[in-house]
């Protein structure tokens, strides 16, 4: 695979860089660069800016609002987005549900929901994991019983990221309790304002309410909100998860984080020399840089598979494993590089507009929270152990 860019692709990269320079609000890029928390309004602002340019859903077909980019153009945009410290697009509607509706949804569902994802009318969250059904997702127990023109949903979802902001949730539910685990699951679109839904926050170690529990008690959902066929939801869930796992890998964001790590390592001193010159630390950085270069190639292969009309298979699991390991190692090394400056953890320092005294460099406050938060990366979206099973079955036939 030739990884060099053509003159046309270089011109596109210049166009993307100009866009970020002119349209990305400095306030938002500063928040991202310093590891500060983004509010819902911040995320919606960047969503609207990208949508106005037509670059929000850059992997969607043109007929549904995509820009018609090539694999390389998407790769360039993702990398430049990370290097510009742009906010990540909230993935649930654009990157996860959108592709499922485009492939499996009815024409009515596409016409109803896809434009609302693009213009921000609906904020989506994901209803997959349950207590006792995380890595073993097929063990879910939330039920949906059909009664006339509605399904009546009862059960619980957990680790629902940003569910406190959501208008809608796409859910895996059990519609046939007598079938094998994977064969009795359906894919429903549920209005979060429906009677019988309760959202309870889960407060994380950094004090952030990033995830939630969602309870369903006799929630009525129109049958028209069933995606595809009843009891075929596992097929749609697997298709969605390949996109989620590729997104979790975060190649572009690893590149940006690694560039920052190199800067920090050069600034920090140990025994009269920069930390970057310490043999042990330099060796760990070199290993990350090599792995990151290899992952970029794999990422291009996955994007090429999608562009060819397929869904990424075992490659997305490879990306998920290696990508999360790389991101965890970068945050670990960054925390080590800041040394004692990373120890005083001040939750308020992660909020926009905090005027307290900085402890060390301005972004040292995010070193410890980022490290601890990223420990989850190798678990959610299907744990890395599960991904290894997927790879062994898909490639080795084991």
Secondary structure, 3 states (H helix, E strand, C coil): CCCCCCHHHHHHHHHHHHHHHHHCCHHHHHHHHCCCCCCHHHHHHHHHHHHHHCCCCCCCCHHHCCCCCCHHHHHHHHHHHHHCCCCCCCHHHHHHHHHHHHHHCCHHHHHHHHHHHHHCCCCEEEECCECCECCCHHHCCCEEEEECCEEEEEEEECCCCCHHHCCEEEEEEECCCCCCHHHHEEEEEEECCCCCEEEEEECCCCCCCCEEEEEEEEEEEEHHHECCCCCCHHHHHHHHHHHHHHHHHCHHHHHHHHHHHHHHHHHCEECCEEHHHCHHHHHHHHHHHHHHHHHHHHHHHHHHHHHCCCCCCHHHHHHHHHHHHHHHHHHHHHHHHHHHHHCCCCHHHHCCCCCCCCCCCCCCHHHHHHHHHHHHHHCCCCCHHHHHHHHHHHHHCC
